[in-house]
Amino acid sequence: MPEFFVGRQPIFDRNRKIQAYELLFRGDRENRADIVDGDRATSQVILDGVIELGLDRLVGDKPAFINLTRGFITEAIPLTLPRDRVVLEILEDIEVDDELVEAVRHFATLGYRLALDDFVYQETKEPLLGLIDFIKVDVRLQSMPEIRELVGHLRACHGNRLHLLAEKVETEAEFEQLLGLGFDYFQGYFLSRPNIVSGRRPPANQLSVLELMRRLGEANVDVHRIEEVISRDVNLSYRLLRYINSAAYALDRRVESVQRAIVYLGFNMIRNWVTVMALSGMGDEQGEQVVTSLVRARMCQGLAEQAGLAEPDSYFTVGLFSNLDRLLQMPMPEILEQLPMSEEINRALLESEGLRGEALACAISFETGTRAARRFMDMDNLTLSQHYLDAVVWANDQRKALFDKA
């Protein structure tokens, strides 16, 4: 399973207490950026920092500053980000025009906090200053007299509404000078170097991502079609449910099916979520293990539907995720720590307990040839066998639709 890396550098207040972190793209364990494609670097930070690791694990209860390229700003891709947990940072080399100003105004209206990176005063940037919350000043790019003049101008025109952040502070003397000039926040090697946080990313099927993008771009988007594409890809389902059940959403009740996640998030959010993954260029995942997961999922759901049980889609989830430990090469308890589910689903996956666990055990019995375990409620063997055969046919159809395209 591929490893990923995210750089994290603290941002301090005037009392040298950490108030936020900036998340930085890193391609390996070396503490450098090596950015070739800005959009991909941004999407990778969003995917790895927000979706994979989770903001709680990465920055605790502190805000996360995330750099955005022009494409991410004007296309509104970062709407997948929780507005109360992030500060959207506009890079210094982005041309300021009417399109950019309108996009930034849109984000501000939605409640996002915004920052201008490596700010050097230019008259063309004036339309942004009324929309921005943070001004970041690279103290290596300007002399202290120039910085003093800049601070005076910003305070005279905007008062204390703008938060001023000095970055690349490298000495105690610089810190004291900038403190005297009235900066609110500080970042740099003098205070703390970036550190690297790593994790392992489950692979996502690029064909699934591309098909999702095509489906989501259709004039009449069908929620059932979207659910079908996501549900037949175990890793996409895993990522989606982990994302919506993360602390960023703080839901009162766990979302335990793909359909409910789609309904809750809406098509626009799903479209942005898929776009982030597509930009990140994830690899393919094929093979019999995926088909095995699909067979289990469909059979568990079919058994629940015939028995008239509540929430048959959660039975599908149990079957689909029952093979994650092999697909992701991680212990199931560790997976479930990252993907918190209900106690019923956890017990079904870990101990084969409850009706969901019994349905899963029944599906597995057909794989292994264990006749003694072929039971579910009061269904006879012929009925169970038919459910298994139907599930195999369905799973093979899904695999063909997913992998055998020209």
Phi, psi and omega in degrees: 000128186294145179265146177232165186222140175229129174278147182219117180240127182292152172241127188252154174267189185293340178263013179064032174257140182291127179243343181194175175225145169262131178266133188234142177291134173221132182271344180202193183285347176291137187276065177213160188275309183051054183272124175255316181244111184296317180299318181293320179298317179297313181296326180293320177296317179296313181298309186285318184283318186267313187275313185280297182285320184090137184296326180299316180290326187274318185232006181065227180263013181270154175292155177244123173276128182231125180288137179237140172276172179300318181301319180293327181286310186284335180267357177063025180299321185290011174296349172288352184267137178292121189294336180272359184245351187231158168240122182275121188255118182272120184292152189291338185267008179280129179292132179269112176222184184298321180298316180294316182300317179295321179295318179294321177298322179299314179296319179297320178296326179285350178101008176283144170270143186231153180225148171258125184270147175046053188287126168234130188296130170219142183299330181296340182272354181305319181299339181275336190295333177282352182252348189264148177258327185232138171246121179259127183244119176281110186285354175274343183268342183226152178283164179300318176299320179294321179293319179299317179295319179298314180298317179300317180295315182294320179291322180293322184271330188233003179060217181264011180295322178277132175269125182262129183237120177268124179245158184065041174280122190243350181220161176299319181299317178297317180302314181295319178297314181292326175299317179293330179284347176102017176294147183267326186224159187217147182210138178158171185297331178300322182270313179188132174282158174297146171243163186255129174248132182238161176201181178242132186259123173293138181291147175242147182279121183296327178296322177298316180298315181295320178294321178299316180298321178294314180298318182290341179271356180288153183298315180250089183288130181253118183300327181290324177294318180296316179299320182298315182294315182292318186294332182276357175246107187299323183286323175297318179298315179301313182295317183297313182289326176293323180295309185288335178269008179286167182296341181300329181264338176046050182287148178289334184225139180297138173268119190240014175216152180298318182301315181293324178297318180295315180297319182292313184285324184085160186294324181296316180293318178298318180300316180292321179299315179294320180299318178302316180292321180296317179296333182281352173062054182280156185277176182276154174225113181231187172112173184293333180297323178293316179298319177304315179297319181293320178298312180300316183299311183293322180293315179301317179295317180298319178297317181295320180295316181295324181281355180070028181280153179289149175053058179297336179294334177288334174292321175301316180300317179300312179296318182296319184271355185294342182252009183299326182299326178280320181294319184264352182056047178224149175296142181303318178301323179292322177298315183289338173293325180275341181234077185295125179238182179290162179299325180296316180290319177301315180295323178296318183284325184269324188235359185057037182262161179075178181296324177295319178294323178293320178297318179296315179299323179294316179298317181294328181297328178287329177292317188268349182078020180273093186296328184297334182267002182279079179207145173203115183052232184251021182284141180278169186297326180296317179295316180297318180297321180294321177297320180294314180297319177299320180293321179296315179299313180299314182296320178293324175297319179295318180296318179297317179296329185274319191251340187260030179273150179288000000 
